[in-house]
């Protein structure tokens, strides 16, 4: 056997080992999706939370495992460039009839990033661009099921849609819930379509599971009119199932996929089919990358996000600048005005008042991915070795990077390479929003701010630093928290009353007359640093006075410790069938 043939066989073996590594990974991802159905049926909400947390590191575990295998078995450190290119070509040949080719390409990139220097991160060696189409991949079972109401009537069809999910738990009253569904659809559409004989209903084959709910996603097609819908299915107190509502407005459906919420678990043989179906249901500005992320396929979301960012840079001219707002004491934050994201880098040195280190900050950001974000904490994309064109950075930002994050900055020719950063959706910092708000907007924002703190607490998260600057107002006028270096589990905090001063003069000293341990929290102090503005203070006391009391925080802790899992509805309460008049 000549050297060329040997090299080719070696490359083929490496490619085969890499695809086998990916297949092991995706088999586990599907297992989590299948387990989600069983956990939902059992009402095991703690198990649901644990499964979401366990799934997050599984990708890195498998890609690291595969990289180690290649190093040990195939001596990848000694491969020449031609062999690496052959590895990619052999890998592509294994994706022709693959069910998850886009995910497999990203897995290849992840393994290669552990074996190759970043100078190889272009399309000759990795998948800088996709090589295999995800269009029209056949799935068994299909990604969606089709129903035709003209064959059996609309009521029976809708009942069949629900029962086809085969949940091993009875409904409390499915006929009643179908009645409510039909009434809600009729009200939303302003009457039933006249061409009902042409009506077709498409429903994604697998339900989506998150927290205490299962979701049915689908769309009704009547001629050229398509009506998307989402139906959340919940447990009653005695463990029976109910249809909680039907969401028909795309602006409500898209909020189910907000990055401020926990990821879904869903069993998908062909994920691209599910993603395309959902994109056709949602408003056109929803990025494909965010759908992949919300389906628990975060690495694919990152891959697609970075491709979109590079494409945007090719078609824009503005420069990265320091983000408006109060400068952070832990993070250096910058943004690109034409792109709706912020980029956050951990500073080399923190302000003296911050009692955290780099590893702690990273651990806090990872914690946020694992907990139920209840729509109140921004998710982040974490990147390493990001090369961006130096000419697109303002002089002020370059100086700030060289001053505050030199250990994470490398200047390589025309590029700035940032060794570690977080990227998240841009919001208007709440302090800036309040400075420019009308009285009505202040009232809404303060109400939302208190609700965010309250809901995070119920979900076992204490924000730590609750200053207005650490919260943002989203485009949906919802307040979301985004500064995580001081967050703690509620159950790790010690909420205390401020003890009475032994002498009146001590209260005027400015120094505490009582000992304070690391996780001690004094809710009575919140007002002194949050409520300086009279307008803000009035709105806060109107809605959230009890957040300044020790009793609220201790009562919330007790509910968490008792094992109670609160319901959080990512849609308005007045849309729930239980709040509708049955005679509407």
C-alpha positions as CSV (number, residue, x, y, z in Angstrom):
1,X,0.0,0.0,0.0
2,X,1.5,3.3,-1.1
3,X,1.8,6.4,1.2
4,X,-1.0,8.2,-0.5
5,X,-3.5,5.3,0.0
6,X,-2.4,5.0,3.6
7,X,-3.0,8.7,4.2
8,X,-6.4,8.5,2.6
9,X,-7.4,5.5,4.8
10,X,-6.2,7.3,7.9
11,X,-8.3,10.3,7.0
12,X,-11.3,8.1,6.4
13,X,-10.9,6.4,9.8
14,X,-10.7,9.8,11.6
15,X,-13.8,11.0,9.8
16,X,-15.7,7.9,10.8
17,X,-14.6,8.2,14.4
18,X,-15.8,11.8,14.4
19,X,-19.3,11.0,13.0
20,X,-19.6,8.2,15.5
21,X,-18.8,10.7,18.3
22,X,-21.6,13.0,17.0
23,X,-24.1,10.1,16.7
24,X,-23.4,9.2,20.3
25,X,-24.0,12.8,21.3
26,X,-27.3,13.2,19.4
27,X,-28.6,9.8,20.6
28,X,-28.2,11.3,24.1
29,X,-30.0,14.5,23.1
30,X,-32.9,12.5,21.8
31,X,-32.9,10.5,25.0
32,X,-33.5,13.7,27.0
33,X,-36.3,14.6,24.7
34,X,-37.9,11.2,25.2
35,X,-37.4,11.4,28.9
36,X,-39.2,14.8,29.0
37,X,-42.4,13.1,28.0
38,X,-42.1,10.6,30.8
39,X,-41.2,13.3,33.4
40,X,-44.2,15.4,32.3
41,X,-46.6,12.4,32.6
42,X,-45.2,11.7,36.1
43,X,-45.4,15.3,37.2
44,X,-41.8,15.1,38.2
45,X,-41.0,18.8,37.9
46,X,-37.7,18.5,39.8
47,X,-36.7,15.8,37.3
48,X,-37.5,18.1,34.4
49,X,-35.2,20.8,35.8
50,X,-32.4,18.3,36.4
51,X,-32.7,16.9,32.9
52,X,-32.4,20.5,31.4
53,X,-29.3,21.1,33.6
54,X,-27.7,17.8,32.7
55,X,-28.2,18.2,29.0
56,X,-26.3,21.5,28.9
57,X,-22.7,20.1,29.4
58,X,-23.4,16.9,27.4
59,X,-22.3,18.5,24.1
60,X,-18.9,19.6,25.4
61,X,-18.4,16.2,27.1
62,X,-18.9,14.3,23.9
63,X,-16.8,16.7,21.7
64,X,-14.0,16.6,24.3
65,X,-14.3,12.8,24.4
66,X,-14.0,12.6,20.7
67,X,-11.0,14.9,20.5
68,X,-9.2,12.9,23.1
69,X,-9.9,9.7,21.2
70,X,-8.5,11.1,18.0
71,X,-5.4,12.4,19.7
72,X,-4.7,9.0,21.4
73,X,-5.7,6.6,18.6
74,X,-4.9,8.5,15.4
75,X,-2.0,10.8,16.5
76,X,-3.8,13.9,15.1
77,X,-1.1,16.2,16.3
78,X,1.2,14.9,13.5
79,X,-1.3,15.2,10.6
80,X,-0.3,17.4,7.7
81,X,-2.7,19.9,6.1
82,X,-3.6,17.7,3.1
83,X,-4.7,14.9,5.5
84,X,-6.9,17.4,7.4
85,X,-8.6,18.5,4.2
86,X,-9.2,14.8,3.3
87,X,-10.8,14.3,6.7
88,X,-13.3,17.0,6.0
89,X,-14.1,15.6,2.5
90,X,-14.6,12.1,4.0
91,X,-16.8,13.5,6.7
92,X,-19.0,15.3,4.1
93,X,-19.5,12.0,2.3
94,X,-21.0,10.6,5.5
95,X,-23.5,13.4,5.7
96,X,-25.3,12.9,2.4
97,X,-28.1,10.9,3.9
98,X,-27.7,12.0,7.5
99,X,-30.7,13.2,9.5
100,X,-28.9,16.0,11.3
101,X,-26.1,17.2,8.9
102,X,-26.0,20.8,10.1
103,X,-25.5,19.6,13.7
104,X,-22.9,17.1,12.6
105,X,-20.9,19.8,10.8
106,X,-20.9,22.0,14.0
107,X,-19.7,19.0,16.0
108,X,-16.8,18.5,13.5
109,X,-15.9,22.2,14.0
110,X,-16.0,21.8,17.8
111,X,-13.7,18.8,17.7
112,X,-11.3,20.5,15.3
113,X,-11.2,23.6,17.5
114,X,-9.7,21.4,20.2
115,X,-7.1,19.9,17.9
116,X,-6.2,22.7,15.5
117,X,-4.9,26.3,15.9
118,X,-7.4,29.0,15.1
119,X,-5.5,29.8,11.8
120,X,-7.2,26.7,10.5
121,X,-10.7,28.0,11.2
122,X,-11.7,28.6,7.6
123,X,-13.6,26.6,5.0
124,X,-10.6,24.6,3.8
125,X,-10.5,22.7,7.1
126,X,-13.8,23.3,9.0
127,X,-17.3,24.1,8.1
128,X,-17.2,27.9,7.9
129,X,-20.1,27.5,5.5
130,X,-22.6,24.6,5.5
131,X,-21.7,21.9,3.0
132,X,-24.9,19.8,3.0
133,X,-28.5,21.0,2.5
134,X,-31.1,20.5,5.2
135,X,-34.0,20.9,2.8
136,X,-36.4,18.0,2.3
137,X,-34.8,15.5,4.7
138,X,-37.2,12.7,5.2
139,X,-38.0,11.7,8.8
140,X,-39.7,8.6,10.3
141,X,-42.0,9.5,11.8
142,X,-42.4,12.8,9.8
143,X,-41.6,16.1,11.5
144,X,-45.3,17.0,11.4
145,X,-48.7,15.4,11.0
146,X,-51.5,16.6,8.8
147,X,-55.2,16.6,9.6
148,X,-58.2,17.3,7.3
149,X,-61.3,18.4,9.3
150,X,-63.6,17.9,6.3
151,X,-63.2,14.1,6.7
152,X,-64.3,13.9,10.4
153,X,-65.3,17.5,11.4
154,X,-63.4,20.1,13.3
155,X,-64.2,19.1,16.8
156,X,-63.2,15.4,16.3
157,X,-60.1,16.5,14.4
158,X,-59.0,18.7,17.3
159,X,-59.7,15.9,19.8
160,X,-57.6,13.6,17.6
161,X,-54.7,16.0,17.5
162,X,-54.5,16.1,21.3
163,X,-55.0,12.4,21.8
164,X,-52.3,11.5,19.2
165,X,-49.7,12.7,21.7
166,X,-50.6,9.6,23.7
167,X,-50.0,11.1,27.2
168,X,-50.3,8.4,29.8
169,X,-52.5,10.5,32.0
170,X,-56.2,11.3,31.7
171,X,-57.6,14.7,30.9
172,X,-59.9,16.4,33.4
173,X,-62.4,17.2,30.7
174,X,-61.1,17.2,27.2
175,X,-64.6,18.0,25.7
176,X,-64.8,21.1,27.8
177,X,-61.3,22.2,26.8
178,X,-62.0,21.6,23.1
179,X,-65.1,23.8,23.5
180,X,-63.0,26.6,24.9
181,X,-60.5,26.1,22.1
182,X,-63.2,26.4,19.4
183,X,-64.6,29.5,21.0
184,X,-61.2,31.1,21.3
185,X,-60.4,30.4,17.6
186,X,-63.8,31.6,16.5
187,X,-63.3,34.9,18.5
188,X,-59.8,35.4,17.1
189,X,-60.7,34.8,13.5
190,X,-64.0,36.7,13.8
191,X,-65.9,33.7,12.5
192,X,-65.0,30.4,11.0
193,X,-63.4,30.3,7.5
194,X,-66.0,29.9,4.8
195,X,-63.8,27.5,2.8
196,X,-63.6,24.9,5.5
197,X,-63.5,22.2,2.9
198,X,-60.0,23.3,2.1
199,X,-58.8,23.5,5.7
200,X,-55.7,21.6,6.6
201,X,-54.0,21.5,10.0
202,X,-50.3,20.7,10.4
203,X,-49.0,19.8,13.8
204,X,-45.4,19.1,14.9
205,X,-45.1,15.4,15.7
206,X,-43.4,15.8,19.1
207,X,-44.6,18.0,21.9
208,X,-42.2,20.5,23.5
209,X,-41.6,20.2,27.2
210,X,-40.5,23.0,29.6
211,X,-41.0,23.5,33.3
212,X,-44.5,22.2,34.1
213,X,-46.0,22.3,30.6
214,X,-46.1,20.5,27.3
215,X,-46.7,22.5,24.2
216,X,-48.4,21.5,20.9
217,X,-47.3,23.6,17.9
218,X,-49.1,23.8,14.6
219,X,-50.8,25.9,12.0
220,X,-54.1,25.8,10.2
221,X,-54.0,26.4,6.4
222,X,-57.0,27.6,4.6
223,X,-56.2,28.5,1.0
224,X,-53.5,31.2,1.2
225,X,-54.3,32.0,4.9
226,X,-52.1,30.4,7.5
227,X,-52.9,30.6,11.2
228,X,-50.2,29.4,13.6
229,X,-51.2,28.2,17.1
230,X,-49.6,26.9,20.3
231,X,-51.5,24.9,22.9
232,X,-50.0,24.6,26.4
233,X,-51.0,21.4,28.3
234,X,-50.8,21.5,32.1
235,X,-51.5,19.3,35.1
236,X,-54.4,20.1,37.5
237,X,-53.8,20.0,41.3
238,X,-54.9,16.3,41.3
239,X,-52.7,15.3,38.4
240,X,-55.2,15.4,35.5
241,X,-54.4,17.2,32.2
242,X,-56.0,20.3,30.8
243,X,-55.6,22.5,27.7
244,X,-54.7,25.8,29.4
245,X,-55.3,28.0,26.4
246,X,-54.6,28.4,22.6
247,X,-52.2,31.1,21.5
248,X,-53.1,32.4,18.0
249,X,-51.3,35.7,17.9
250,X,-47.7,35.2,16.6
251,X,-46.6,38.0,18.9
252,X,-47.5,35.7,21.9
253,X,-46.2,32.6,20.3
254,X,-42.8,34.1,19.6
255,X,-42.4,34.9,23.3
256,X,-42.4,31.2,24.1
257,X,-39.0,31.2,22.3
258,X,-37.6,34.2,24.1
259,X,-34.0,33.6,25.2
260,X,-35.0,34.9,28.7
261,X,-36.8,31.5,29.2
262,X,-35.5,28.0,29.8
263,X,-34.8,25.8,26.8
264,X,-37.3,23.3,25.5
265,X,-36.8,19.5,25.5
266,X,-38.2,17.8,22.4
267,X,-37.5,14.6,20.6
268,X,-36.6,15.4,17.0
269,X,-35.1,13.0,14.4
270,X,-34.7,15.9,11.9
271,X,-34.2,19.1,13.9
272,X,-34.0,21.2,10.7
273,X,-37.6,20.2,9.9
274,X,-38.8,21.4,13.2
275,X,-36.9,24.7,13.0
276,X,-38.2,25.5,9.5
277,X,-41.8,24.7,10.6
278,X,-41.4,27.0,13.6
279,X,-39.8,29.8,11.5
280,X,-42.8,29.7,9.2
281,X,-45.1,30.2,12.2
282,X,-43.2,33.1,13.8
283,X,-42.6,36.7,12.8
284,X,-40.0,37.0,10.1
285,X,-37.3,38.8,12.2
286,X,-36.9,35.7,14.5
287,X,-33.3,34.4,13.8
288,X,-33.0,30.8,13.0
289,X,-30.0,30.6,15.4
290,X,-32.3,31.5,18.4
291,X,-34.8,28.7,17.5
292,X,-31.9,26.1,17.5
293,X,-30.8,27.5,20.9
294,X,-34.2,27.3,22.4
295,X,-34.6,23.7,21.3
296,X,-31.5,22.9,23.4
297,X,-29.1,22.9,20.5
298,X,-27.0,25.7,21.7
299,X,-23.9,25.0,19.7
300,X,-25.8,25.1,16.5
301,X,-27.3,28.3,17.6
302,X,-23.8,29.7,18.2
303,X,-22.6,28.5,14.8
304,X,-25.5,30.2,13.0
305,X,-25.2,33.4,15.1
306,X,-21.6,33.8,14.2
307,X,-22.2,33.2,10.5
308,X,-24.9,35.9,10.6
309,X,-22.6,38.3,12.5
310,X,-19.8,37.8,9.9
311,X,-22.3,38.3,7.1
312,X,-23.6,41.5,8.8
313,X,-20.0,42.8,9.1
314,X,-19.5,42.3,5.3
315,X,-22.6,44.4,4.6
316,X,-22.3,47.2,7.1
317,X,-19.7,50.0,7.9
318,X,-20.4,51.2,11.5
319,X,-17.9,50.5,14.3
320,X,-18.0,48.6,17.6
321,X,-18.3,51.1,20.4
322,X,-18.4,51.0,24.2
323,X,-22.1,50.3,25.1
324,X,-24.0,53.3,26.4
325,X,-24.8,53.3,30.2
326,X,-22.9,53.1,33.4
327,X,-19.6,51.4,33.0
328,X,-19.6,47.9,34.6
329,X,-17.2,47.0,37.4
330,X,-16.8,43.4,36.3
331,X,-17.6,43.4,32.5
332,X,-16.4,45.6,29.7
333,X,-19.4,45.9,27.4
334,X,-19.4,47.0,23.8
335,X,-21.9,46.9,20.9
336,X,-22.3,47.4,17.2
337,X,-25.1,50.0,16.7
338,X,-26.4,48.4,13.6
339,X,-26.6,44.9,15.3
340,X,-29.0,44.2,18.2
341,X,-26.5,42.5,20.5
342,X,-24.0,43.5,23.2
343,X,-20.6,41.9,23.7
344,X,-19.3,41.4,27.3
345,X,-15.8,40.6,28.3
346,X,-14.7,39.9,31.9
347,X,-12.3,42.6,33.0
348,X,-8.8,41.6,34.2
349,X,-9.2,43.6,37.4
350,X,-12.5,44.2,39.2
351,X,-13.5,47.2,41.3
352,X,-12.5,46.8,44.9
353,X,-16.1,46.4,46.0
354,X,-16.5,43.3,44.0
355,X,-15.7,40.1,45.9
356,X,-15.6,37.7,43.0
357,X,-12.9,36.3,40.7
358,X,-13.0,35.2,37.0
359,X,-13.9,31.6,37.7
360,X,-16.8,32.7,39.9
361,X,-18.2,35.0,37.2
362,X,-18.0,32.2,34.6
363,X,-19.8,29.9,37.1
364,X,-22.6,32.4,37.6
365,X,-23.2,32.7,33.8
366,X,-23.3,29.0,33.5
367,X,-25.8,28.8,36.4
368,X,-28.1,31.1,34.5
369,X,-28.2,28.6,31.6
370,X,-29.2,25.8,34.0
371,X,-32.0,27.5,36.0
372,X,-35.5,28.4,35.0
373,X,-35.1,32.0,33.8
374,X,-38.9,32.5,34.0
375,X,-38.6,35.2,31.2
376,X,-36.6,37.5,33.5
377,X,-32.9,36.7,32.8
378,X,-31.2,37.2,29.5
379,X,-29.4,34.1,28.0
380,X,-25.9,34.5,26.7
381,X,-23.9,33.0,23.9
382,X,-20.3,32.1,25.2
383,X,-17.5,32.3,22.7
384,X,-13.7,31.7,22.7
385,X,-11.1,33.0,20.2
386,X,-13.3,35.3,18.3
387,X,-11.5,37.1,15.5
388,X,-13.0,40.4,14.4
389,X,-11.7,43.0,12.0
390,X,-9.7,45.7,13.9
391,X,-10.8,48.4,11.6
392,X,-14.4,48.0,12.8
393,X,-13.4,49.0,16.4
394,X,-13.6,52.6,17.5
395,X,-10.3,54.1,18.8
396,X,-11.9,54.6,22.2
397,X,-13.0,50.9,22.4
398,X,-9.6,49.6,21.3
399,X,-8.0,51.7,24.1
400,X,-10.5,50.4,26.6
401,X,-9.8,46.8,25.5
402,X,-6.0,47.3,25.8
403,X,-6.4,48.9,29.2
404,X,-9.0,46.7,30.9
405,X,-8.8,43.2,29.2
406,X,-5.2,42.8,27.9
407,X,-5.0,39.2,29.0
408,X,-8.0,38.3,26.8
409,X,-6.9,40.3,23.8
410,X,-4.6,39.3,20.9
411,X,-3.8,41.6,18.0
412,X,-3.1,39.5,14.9
413,X,-2.6,41.5,11.8
414,X,-5.9,43.1,10.7
415,X,-7.8,41.2,13.4
416,X,-8.5,41.6,17.1
417,X,-8.8,38.2,18.7
418,X,-10.9,38.1,21.9
419,X,-10.1,35.0,23.8
420,X,-13.4,34.8,25.8
421,X,-16.6,36.8,25.6
422,X,-20.4,36.6,26.1
423,X,-23.0,37.9,23.6
424,X,-26.6,38.7,24.5
425,X,-29.5,40.6,23.1
426,X,-29.3,44.3,23.5
427,X,-31.8,46.0,25.7
428,X,-32.2,49.6,27.0
429,X,-30.7,49.8,30.5
430,X,-33.5,50.5,32.9
431,X,-31.8,53.5,34.5
432,X,-31.6,55.1,31.0
433,X,-35.1,54.1,30.2
434,X,-36.5,55.7,33.4
435,X,-34.5,59.0,32.8
436,X,-36.4,59.5,29.5
437,X,-39.8,57.9,30.4
438,X,-43.2,59.5,30.7
439,X,-45.1,59.0,34.1
440,X,-47.1,56.2,32.5
441,X,-43.9,54.5,31.3
442,X,-42.3,54.9,34.7
443,X,-45.3,53.3,36.3
444,X,-45.1,50.3,33.9
445,X,-41.4,49.9,34.1
446,X,-41.3,50.0,37.9
447,X,-44.2,47.5,38.0
448,X,-42.2,45.2,35.7
449,X,-39.0,45.7,37.6
450,X,-40.6,44.5,40.9
451,X,-42.3,41.7,39.1
452,X,-38.9,40.6,37.7
453,X,-37.4,40.5,41.2
454,X,-40.4,38.7,42.6
455,X,-40.5,36.1,39.9
456,X,-36.8,35.4,40.1
457,X,-37.1,35.0,43.8
458,X,-39.9,32.5,43.4
459,X,-37.7,30.6,41.0
460,X,-34.9,30.5,43.6
461,X,-32.7,33.3,42.3
462,X,-31.7,36.3,44.3
463,X,-30.2,39.0,41.9
464,X,-27.7,40.3,44.4
465,X,-27.1,43.7,42.8
466,X,-30.6,45.1,42.2
467,X,-29.6,48.5,40.9
468,X,-31.7,49.7,37.9
469,X,-28.7,49.7,35.6
470,X,-28.5,45.9,35.9
471,X,-31.9,45.4,34.4
472,X,-33.0,46.2,30.8
473,X,-36.3,47.0,29.0
474,X,-36.9,44.7,26.0
475,X,-38.6,45.5,22.7
476,X,-41.7,43.8,24.2
477,X,-41.7,46.3,27.2
478,X,-40.6,43.6,29.6
479,X,-38.0,44.1,32.2
480,X,-35.2,41.5,32.2
481,X,-32.1,41.1,34.5
482,X,-28.7,40.8,32.8
483,X,-25.9,41.3,35.4
484,X,-25.0,38.0,37.0
485,X,-21.8,38.3,39.0
486,X,-23.6,38.6,42.3
487,X,-26.6,36.2,41.9
488,X,-27.2,33.6,44.5
489,X,-29.7,30.8,45.0
490,X,-32.5,32.2,47.3
491,X,-31.9,29.2,49.6
492,X,-28.3,30.2,50.1
493,X,-29.2,33.7,51.4
494,X,-29.8,34.7,55.0
495,X,-32.5,37.4,55.0
496,X,-32.2,39.5,58.2
497,X,-33.8,42.3,60.0
498,X,-31.6,45.2,60.8
499,X,-31.0,45.0,64.6
500,X,-31.8,48.1,66.7
501,X,-28.8,50.3,67.4
502,X,-27.5,50.2,71.0
503,X,-27.1,54.0,70.9
504,X,-28.9,56.5,68.6
505,X,-25.6,58.0,67.6
506,X,-24.6,54.8,65.9
507,X,-27.4,55.1,63.4
508,X,-25.8,58.4,62.2
509,X,-22.3,57.0,61.9
510,X,-22.7,55.5,58.4
511,X,-21.1,52.3,59.5
512,X,-23.0,49.2,60.5
513,X,-23.2,48.4,64.2
514,X,-23.9,44.7,63.5
515,X,-21.9,41.9,62.0
516,X,-22.6,41.0,58.3
517,X,-21.7,37.6,56.9
518,X,-21.1,37.0,53.2
519,X,-24.7,35.9,52.3
520,X,-26.6,38.2,54.7
521,X,-29.2,40.3,53.0
522,X,-31.1,43.2,54.7
523,X,-34.3,43.9,52.6
524,X,-35.0,47.0,54.7
525,X,-31.9,48.6,53.1
526,X,-33.2,48.2,49.5
527,X,-35.2,51.4,49.5
528,X,-32.1,53.5,50.4
529,X,-30.3,52.7,47.2
530,X,-33.3,52.0,44.8
531,X,-35.9,54.7,45.6
532,X,-34.1,58.0,45.4
533,X,-36.4,59.4,42.7
534,X,-39.9,60.4,44.1
535,X,-41.7,59.2,41.0
536,X,-40.0,55.8,41.1
537,X,-40.5,55.5,44.8
538,X,-44.2,56.2,44.5
539,X,-44.7,53.5,41.8
540,X,-42.6,51.0,43.7
541,X,-44.4,51.4,47.0
542,X,-47.8,51.2,45.1
543,X,-46.9,47.7,43.7
544,X,-44.0,46.2,45.6
545,X,-43.9,47.5,49.1
546,X,-43.5,43.9,50.5
547,X,-40.2,43.5,48.6
548,X,-38.7,45.7,51.3
549,X,-39.8,43.3,54.1
550,X,-37.9,40.3,55.5
551,X,-41.2,38.4,55.6
552,X,-41.6,38.3,51.8
553,X,-38.1,36.8,51.3
554,X,-38.3,34.3,54.1
555,X,-41.8,33.1,53.1
556,X,-40.5,32.6,49.5
557,X,-37.6,30.6,50.8
558,X,-39.9,28.4,52.8
559,X,-42.0,27.6,49.7
560,X,-38.9,26.7,47.7
561,X,-37.5,24.5,50.5
562,X,-40.8,22.7,50.8
563,X,-40.4,21.5,47.2
564,X,-43.2,23.6,45.7
565,X,-42.6,24.5,42.1
566,X,-44.4,27.7,41.0
567,X,-46.3,28.1,37.8
568,X,-45.0,30.8,35.4
569,X,-47.1,31.5,32.4
570,X,-45.3,32.9,29.3
571,X,-48.6,34.4,28.1
572,X,-51.3,36.7,29.8
573,X,-53.4,35.2,32.5
574,X,-56.6,36.5,30.9
575,X,-56.0,34.1,27.9
576,X,-56.1,31.1,30.1
577,X,-59.3,29.0,29.7
578,X,-59.8,28.8,33.5
579,X,-60.1,32.6,33.5
580,X,-62.6,32.7,30.6
581,X,-66.3,32.6,31.0
582,X,-67.5,29.3,29.7
583,X,-70.4,31.1,28.1
584,X,-68.4,33.4,26.0
